[in-house]
Amino acid sequence: MNLRLRPVLFALPLALALPGCISLGGEPPESLLTLSPAARAPAGPGVAADATRPVIAVMPFDTPAKLDVLRVPVAVSDTELAYLQEAFWVEKPARLFRRLVGETIRAKGQAMVVDGDDVATLATVTVQGTLTEMGFDATTSEAVVRFDAVRIAKDGAVVTRRFEAREGGVTADARSVGAGLNAAANKVAADVAEWVSAG
């Protein structure tokens, strides 16, 4: 019994000394990327639901595995994917884009927007979809945002539409790509808001 314990006890001081020399994570990034709405609802009383204003529920968006991370994907070719160095989202892109779409619809002032699952049953229109692209295309130097939207009316009618925006002249660095993606995401969000409100 004592012979078996001796190697473990011998290794313990060494293990306790290692944490000061070993880094369990990489260096934190200097800054994090986020999406900033180009249009915001003004402060003050909110919009009330009535016969002329629909209640729009913006549900969580799906996303492929390449976007289910905090990194920014780079299309190197039609079959190759990398991630942009030193570019990290503050949270996953689908959540950022969902809030952007909700705020953009809200800013139009034509609908009451709800984004909590508990109040989704109150909605007269539900917006779902898949954020299929939010990254940098190295072959064209463009920031690309693509969203496959699904609009579901209270009577069950379903309409789908693909939205896409590209920002050209983007260089392969975190600041430039972040600004390009923010601009492209706002364009898509504005188109989605117009489409949903018109329906």
N, C-alpha and C positions, 0 to 999 in steps of 0.2 A: 504493500500500500504506500509506504513512504517513498519507495523508489519511483513509483508512478507519479507522485505529486511533485517530486523535486524538479523536473524539467519545467513544469507549469510555473512553479514559484520562482524559478530562475528567470523565466521569460517575462514575468510581471514587471519588474523595474524597467526593462527595456521598452515594453509596451507603453508604460506611463511616460517615458521620456520622448516618445516619438511624436505625439500630437504637436509639440512645439516646432517640429521640423517638417511636418507634412501638411500640405494644404489640401483640404477635402473638396474645395471648389475653386473655380478659376477667379481671376481678378474681376471685380464688378465693373460693368461698363461705365464710361464717363457720363453717358446720358441714355435715356430710354425714349423710344418712339411712341407716339400716340396719334389719334385722329382728333382734329379740332373742327367743330361745325362751322361752316361758312355762314349759316343762318341759325339764329337762336331765337327761341320764344322769349318775349319780353317778360321782365319780372312783373308780378301783380296777379290779379285774379286769373284763374285758369279758365279754359274753355269748357262750358257746360254742354252735355249731350242733349240734343233736342231733335225734332223732326228734320231739321235742315243740316245738322252736323252728325256725321256717323261717329261711332266709337271704333277706333282701329287698334287692334292688339298686334303688337310686333313681337312675334315669338322667337325663341332662340334659333339661330341659323346653323345649318349643317356646314361641314367643311371637309375637304380631303385631308389625309394624314399629313401632307406637306405643309398645311397651314395650321395644323393642330399643335403648334409649337410657338415659342416666343421669338423665333428667328425669321428673317426675311428671305424667302426663296429667290434664287437666281436661275433663270433658264439659260443655260450655257449653249444648248442646242435643242433640237426636237426631242432628243432622248436622254439628255444629261441635265441633272439638277444639282445645284450647290446652294450654300447659304452665304449671305453677305457678311463679311467679316465686320465685327464690332457693331452690328446693327441688331438691336433687341427691342421687341415691343414691351410696353409696360404690362400688358396682358394679352391674351390670345386674340388674333385679328377678328374672329367671328363675333366676339363680345364687343369689341370696339366698334365694329361696323354696325352691329345691331343698334347700339346706342346712338350712333350717328344718324341712321335712318329714322329712328324714333324722334330725335330732336329736330330733324329736317322736316318731317311731317308736321310735328307740333308747331314749328315756326310759321307754317303757312296759315295757321289760325282757322282752318276749315274743318277740323276734326278734333275730337277728344282722343288722346293717345294714351293707351295703357300698355305696360310692358311686363306686368307681373302675372305669373301663371294663375294666381288665385282670382284675378278679375277678368281673365280672358273670356269667361262665359258671358260677360256683359257686352262683348264686342259684336258689332254688326258686320265688321270686316276683319279678317285675320290675315296677316302677312307672314309668310314663311319663306324658306328658300335655302339655297346653298351658295355660300361664298366659294366659288371655284378657283379664283385667282386673286391674289393680292401680293404682287412681287415685282421683281425687276427682270426685264428681258434684255440680256446682255447682247443679243444679236442685233437689236434695233435701238438700244439705249433708251428704252421706254419703261416707265412705271405703268403697270397694268392692273386694273381692278375689273373683275368679271363676277356678276351675280345673277344666278338663276332664281327668279322670284316666283312665288306662288301666292295668288290672291284668292281667298275663300270667302264668299259672301255668306250671310246668315242662312240663306235658303239652300246652301250647299253647292252653289255654282262655283266652279274652279277655273281660274284663268292663269296661264303661265306666260312668262316673258323673260328673255335674257337681256341683261344690261351690261354694257362694257364701256370703259373709258381708258384712254391712254394719254400719258404725258410724255412728250418727247424731249430730247436734249438733256437727259438725266445722266449724270456721271455715277460711276460705281463706288459711291461712298455713302455712309449712313445718312449724313445731312441732306444730300441731294435726293437720294432715293426716298427718304422720309417725307420731304416736301412734295415730291412728285406723287407719292401714294396718297398723301392727304388731299391734294388737289383732285386726283382721279376719283378717290372715294367720295368726295363731296359732289362731284358731277354725277356719279351713279346714284347717290342718295337723293339728289334733287330730281333726277329722272324717275326714280322709284316713287318718291313723294307725289309727283305730278300724276303718275299712272294710278296710284292707289286712290288719290283724292278724286280723280276723274271718274273712277269706277263707282 
